[in-house]
Structure formats: C-alpha cells, structure tokens
Amino acid sequence: WTYVFTQEIPIHGMKHQFSYTLTLADPGHEGGDTGLGDSLLNYRYQVAGGGPEKLAFAPRFSLLVPTGDEDEDRGFGAFGFLFNLPVSVQLSNRWVTHSNAGAAFIPSARNASGDEADVSDYFLGQSVVWLARPNLNAVFEAIYAWSEEVTGPGATERSSSFLLNPGLRWAINRPSGLQIVPGISVPIGVGPSRGEEFL
C-alpha cells in the first residue's frame, strides 16, 4: 500500500501552482519495512479552464526527489523528472471525463543490489464520472502503464499493466467549509494484469 499527501500552493492566483507530494509506502514483500517513499516537487500551469469553462487543461512538471530507500524497494535512489498532460471535459451537467498522459525519466536509478541504469515509465489514463447526486459520484477509470525496473548494471526490464477501476465517491461538507471526499473502488486487472490480485 501507499499513502500519498499532496499540498498545493497557488502562486499569485490559480494559473500557476506549486505543490509537494510526500509518500509513505509498504513495499509489499517479506522483510520490507514501511517508511518514507520518494517525494515530488510539482509545478502546474493552468492553460485552460479553472472556472466555469467546460474544458480544462493543466500540464504538470515534477522533480522526483529520492527520499525513499531503494534498498527497501521504496524509491529509485536518484533524482528524476515527470510530465503529466491532464485534460478534463464536462460533457453535460451529469457527465465529466478526465484524460491523462504522462511520462517519467529517472537517470541512474538504483535497485536494492546497487545496480544503476536509466529508467523511463509511461502511462495513459481515462476516467468517466457520473454525477448521480450533488454529493455522490460513480467513477469508472482505466489506466495502462509501461514501467521499467533496474535488473543489473545498465540493464532494465520493461513490464506493462492494465487496470479497470469502477468505484464510488461522496462528499461530506462541513459547516466550516471543509470538504472530505472518501471513496471506494475495486481494481480489476485485464490484459497483461489479468489474474493479478490488488486487494
């Protein structure tokens, strides 16, 4: 499992935003300890949308900071770069779509054995959201990812995954203005991820 905390900070308005992301991760294998994973420093530019518009586009550039322990399988052991191209479209009062394409490049990434190699990852994501009620959404997500891991000095192995993720989310609005949005979903592996368990 992985716990992710992101804090966004507008820079003189909503068009430019800085954020940082911290992770707490369990590597999921015997002998691996739960602890801090790699962190991100993010800059996002609102090209379109951010208000009543039906189209929103906000590219994001991130610097990966190696705060995780690669020996414990909680990080890459090197600085890296990530790019995201998210687009949201409001189709109607009740239907919204979110699309995202992203890539990561981590030069001189390290594995638990200390081997180094350049690593690149790519992903495509798509979601459809049905606004069933003002405080209740049904969500259907799909994500395809290609990732590399260091397998030896200068050597990597590429793998792919394909997940479908149907779920629900609902809003709890407090009088103070605080909004809490819990959600639940069931990831389903298809294609290269068929038969894998995610719960």
N, C-alpha and C positions, 0 to 999 in steps of 0.2 A: 504494500500500500504506500501511497504518497500523500502527504498533507502539503497543500500549497497556499501561501499567503501572498497577496499582491496589494500594494498600496500605490494608488495613482495620485499624482500631484499636478494639477493644471498649472501651466506657465503663462501668466497674463491672459487667462481665458482658456476656452476649451479646444482651440485649434492646435495648440502644442501641449503635449502631456508627457511628463516624465513619470516613470514608475519603477519600483523594485519588486522582485519576486524572491521569496525565501521558501525553501522546501525542507520538509522533514520526511525521511524515507526509510522504509524497511526493505532491504534487498531481496527478501523473499526466499532465502535459502539457508540451510543449517549452518550456523557459525557466523552468519552475517548480523551485525549489530544495527539497531535503529539509530539514526543520527542525522545530522545536517547533510543535505544534498547540495548540488551546485546551485548557485544563485544567478539571477538575471538583473541587469540594469537596462531599462527599456525607454525608447523614445517613440512616441506615436504622433503622427501628423494627420489631422482631420481634413482630408482633401475635399470630401463632400459629405453632406448630412450633418448630424449632430443636433438637429432641431426637428421641425415638422416635416422635413423632406421625406419622400418615400425611398430614396436611395442614400446609403451611407457607405463611405469608403475611407478607411483609416489605416494606411500602411504602418508597420511597426518594425523598427530595427532594435535588436537586443545584443548586448555584450554578455556572454556567458562567463561567469567568474567561478573558478574551480575551488569552491568552498567545501565540496564533498570529498570523501575519502575514496579514491579509486581502488584501494586495497580491499575495501569493504563493499565494492560494487555500487557506490552511491555517487559516483561522479566520473568525469572524463580526465581529470588530472591536468587540464590545460585550459587556457582561455579559448573562447570560440565566438562565432558570430551567427545570429539567427535573423531571418527575414520572414515577415508574415504579410500577406495581402488579403485582408478580410473585406468582404462586401456583403451588405445587408440590404434586402429589398422587401418593402411592405407591399404585398400583393393585394390585400384588401384589409378591411377592419379586423378580420379574424385570422388572416394567414400572413406569416412572415417567413422569409428564407434567409439563411446565413451561409455564405460560402467562404472558404479559406484555403489558400495555397501557401505553403511555407517550405523553407529550406534552412539547413544548418551546416556550418563548416567548422570543424574543430581541428586545427593543425596540431600535430604532435600529441594527439590523445594517447593516454596510457591505460593499460589494463592492470589487473591485480598482480601480474608477474613482472611489471615494469617495462613491458614491451611498448614501443611507440610507433604510431602510424597516423596519417591524416585520415579523418573520418568525415563523411558527408551523409546527411539524412534529408529526406524529402517527405512531404505529406500533402494529401488533398482531403478536405473535409466539406461536408454538406449537411445542413440540417433544415428541417421544415417544422415550424411551430404553429400550432393551432391554439388561438386564444379562446378556449372553451368558455371561460368566465373571466371577469376582470382580475381575479386573483388566482386563477388556475389555468395552466398551460399544459397541453400534451405536446411532447417533443419527440421527433424521430431524427436520429443522427446517423451518419455513415462516415467512416474515415479509413482511408487507405494510406499506409505508411511504408516507406522503404528506409531501412536503417542499416548502419554498419557497426561492427564492433572489432576491436583490435584483437587479432588472433596470434600475432607474432611480430618480430621486428620488421616494420614496414609492410605488414600484411594485415588485411582486413577480410571479414566475411560479411556479405550482404544478405539480409533477410527482409521479408515483407509481411505485412499483417493487414487484415481487412475486418473491420468491426461494424456491426449494426447495433444501434443503441436506442431502443424505444424507452420512453420514460415520462414522468410527470414532475412538474414543479409548481409550487404555490407560494404566494406572498403572504407574509404576516406583517401588517402595517401597524406600527406603534404610534401612540399619540405624539411622541417626541419627534416624529419624522423618520425614525429608524425603520428600515425595511429589512426583514430577514426572509431569504428565499431558499427554503430546503427543497430537495429534490430526490428522486429515486429513479433508477434505471436498471435495465438488465442487458449487459453487453453480450452480443451473440457473435461468435467467430464464424466467418464464411470464407470460402476460397482457401488461401494459404493459412488461415486461422481456424479452419473447420475442425471441430472436435476439441479445441482447447477450452479449458475452464477458466473463468475470470472472477468467480465469486469465492 
